[in-house]
Amino acid sequence: MAPVPEASVPPLEQILTPEQRQTYLEAIDRNLGRARKTLEALQNRRLNDEQRTYLERIRAFIQQADDARKTDLFRARNLSERASVLAEDLLRSVQ
């Protein structure tokens, strides 16, 4: 008997109403805006090694959120929130 090929299962994704989609997009924009503004404010500051590590994590989360926004708004929102929270923490540690 010939082996039965496995069916390709599409990845599960959350189905959003237009209102939910808009809410997610606004939250992503707000979070990324805060994170980017913080990065600009810290651009010319002297940072220690730990702070530079945080800065790189923030940049990575921003990039990942931008990439995820195209296919997975739930993931993009979570990544943008992480970027925003880390940016706030970093800014407090520098002041």
C-alpha positions as CSV (number, residue, x, y, z in Angstrom):
1,M,0.0,0.0,0.0
2,A,1.4,3.4,-1.0
3,P,2.0,6.0,1.8
4,V,-0.7,8.7,2.1
5,P,0.8,12.1,1.7
6,E,0.1,14.4,4.6
7,A,-2.2,17.3,4.0
8,S,-0.7,20.7,4.2
9,V,-2.3,22.4,7.2
10,P,-2.3,26.2,7.0
11,P,-1.0,28.0,10.0
12,L,-3.7,29.1,12.5
13,E,-4.2,32.8,12.6
14,Q,-6.6,35.0,14.4
15,I,-9.5,36.3,12.5
16,L,-10.1,40.0,13.3
17,T,-13.1,42.2,12.6
18,P,-12.3,45.4,10.7
19,E,-12.6,47.3,14.0
20,Q,-10.2,44.9,15.8
21,R,-7.8,45.1,12.9
22,Q,-7.8,48.9,13.2
23,T,-7.4,48.8,16.9
24,Y,-4.4,46.5,16.5
25,L,-2.8,48.7,13.9
26,E,-3.2,51.8,16.1
27,A,-1.7,50.0,19.0
28,I,1.3,48.9,16.9
29,D,1.8,52.4,15.5
30,R,1.6,53.9,19.0
31,N,4.0,51.4,20.6
32,L,6.5,51.6,17.7
33,G,6.3,55.4,17.7
34,R,7.1,55.6,21.4
35,A,10.0,53.1,21.0
36,R,11.5,55.0,18.0
37,K,11.1,58.3,19.8
38,T,13.1,56.9,22.7
39,L,15.8,55.6,20.5
40,E,16.2,59.0,18.9
41,A,16.4,60.6,22.4
42,L,19.1,58.2,23.4
43,Q,21.1,58.5,20.1
44,N,23.9,60.7,21.5
45,R,23.9,59.4,25.0
46,R,26.7,57.4,26.5
47,L,25.4,53.9,27.3
48,N,27.0,51.2,29.3
49,D,27.2,47.6,27.9
50,E,23.9,46.5,29.5
51,Q,22.1,49.6,28.1
52,R,23.6,49.0,24.6
53,T,22.2,45.4,24.8
54,Y,18.8,46.8,25.7
55,L,19.1,49.2,22.8
56,E,19.8,46.4,20.3
57,R,16.9,44.3,21.7
58,I,14.6,47.3,21.2
59,R,15.8,47.7,17.6
60,A,15.2,44.0,17.0
61,F,11.7,44.1,18.4
62,I,10.9,47.1,16.2
63,Q,12.1,45.3,13.1
64,Q,10.3,42.1,14.0
65,A,7.1,44.0,14.7
66,D,7.4,45.7,11.3
67,D,7.9,42.4,9.6
68,A,5.1,40.7,11.5
69,R,2.7,43.5,10.8
70,K,2.4,42.1,7.2
71,T,1.1,38.7,8.2
72,D,0.3,38.5,12.0
73,L,-1.1,41.6,13.7
74,F,-1.4,39.8,17.1
75,R,2.3,39.0,17.0
76,A,3.2,42.5,15.7
77,R,1.2,44.1,18.6
78,N,3.0,41.9,21.2
79,L,6.5,42.7,19.7
80,S,5.7,46.4,19.5
81,E,4.6,46.4,23.2
82,R,7.9,44.7,24.1
83,A,9.8,47.4,22.2
84,S,7.9,50.2,23.9
85,V,8.2,48.8,27.4
86,L,11.9,48.1,27.0
87,A,12.5,51.6,25.6
88,E,10.7,53.1,28.6
89,D,12.9,51.0,31.0
90,L,16.0,52.0,29.1
91,L,15.2,55.7,29.2
92,R,14.6,55.5,32.9
93,S,17.9,53.8,33.5
94,V,19.8,56.5,31.6
95,Q,18.2,59.4,33.4
